[in-house]
Amino acid sequence: MYSRLRIIISGAIVLMATSAALSKDSGLPQLDLQKQCRANQNATDALTGTKNLNAFDLCVKSEQRAREKLVARWTTIPPLDKTSCIHSTD
């Protein structure tokens, strides 16, 4: 259950951050993974009432792996799909 909660919270944070992170040249969004993972850890700690010292490191590693996959696939994603998922903050 703890893992499922962490995944849900992580996904929500990443989706919210991604929606506001499109760069001006329509390139790959730049996210502050450490900031997002720290927020994720704080939220998880608050919900569970415990401190998981490995949560931050695990989050950063997981998000870096996800970003690497996205980098590899970014050029094959249709522009319409990119704009429907990521909104410019201009």
QUIGIZI-V714379 format. One record per residue. RES is the residue in three letters. SS is DSSP state (2 for helix, 1 for strand, 0 for the rest). PHI is phi in radians with two decimals (NA if undefined). OMEGA is omega in whole degrees, 0 to 359 (* if undefined). Layout:
RES,SS,PHI,OMEGA  RES,SS,PHI,OMEGA
//
This chain:
MET,0,NA,179  TYR,2,-1.06,180  SER,2,-1.13,180  ARG,2,-1.12,178  LEU,2,-1.06,180  ARG,2,-1.09,179  ILE,2,-1.13,180  ILE,2,-1.10,180  ILE,2,-1.13,179  SER,2,-1.05,180  GLY,2,-1.06,180  ALA,2,-1.11,180  ILE,2,-1.13,181  VAL,2,-1.11,180  LEU,2,-1.11,179  MET,2,-1.15,181  ALA,2,-1.19,181  THR,2,-1.15,182  SER,2,-1.11,181  ALA,0,-1.94,191  ALA,0,-2.00,181  LEU,0,-1.19,179  SER,0,-1.33,185  LYS,0,-1.10,182  ASP,0,-1.60,181  SER,0,1.06,177  GLY,0,-1.41,180  LEU,0,-1.10,180  PRO,0,-1.05,177  GLN,0,-1.83,180  LEU,0,-2.01,174  ASP,0,-1.54,185  LEU,2,-1.07,181  GLN,2,-1.13,179  LYS,2,-1.12,181  GLN,2,-1.15,181  CYS,2,-1.23,177  ARG,2,-1.15,177  ALA,2,-1.10,178  ASN,2,-1.08,180  GLN,2,-1.11,179  ASN,2,-1.08,179  ALA,2,-1.15,179  THR,2,-1.13,178  ASP,2,-1.05,180  ALA,2,-1.17,180  LEU,2,-1.23,185  THR,2,-1.62,182  GLY,0,1.31,179  THR,0,-2.26,177  LYS,0,-1.97,175  ASN,0,-1.83,186  LEU,0,-1.15,181  ASN,0,-1.55,186  ALA,2,-1.02,182  PHE,2,-1.10,181  ASP,2,-1.09,179  LEU,2,-1.10,179  CYS,2,-1.09,181  VAL,2,-1.06,180  LYS,2,-1.09,180  SER,2,-1.12,180  GLU,2,-1.17,177  GLN,2,-1.14,177  ARG,2,-1.10,179  ALA,2,-1.10,179  ARG,2,-1.13,178  GLU,2,-1.05,177  LYS,2,-1.13,180  LEU,2,-1.14,178  VAL,2,-1.01,182  ALA,2,-1.13,184  ARG,2,-1.78,190  TRP,2,-0.95,184  THR,2,-1.22,180  THR,2,-1.65,179  ILE,0,-1.42,180  PRO,0,-1.06,181  PRO,2,-0.95,180  LEU,2,-1.10,178  ASP,2,-1.16,179  LYS,2,-1.10,183  THR,2,-1.27,179  SER,2,-1.33,181  CYS,2,-1.76,185  ILE,0,-2.21,183  HIS,0,-1.86,178  SER,0,-1.16,179  THR,0,-1.74,180  ASP,0,-1.12,*
//
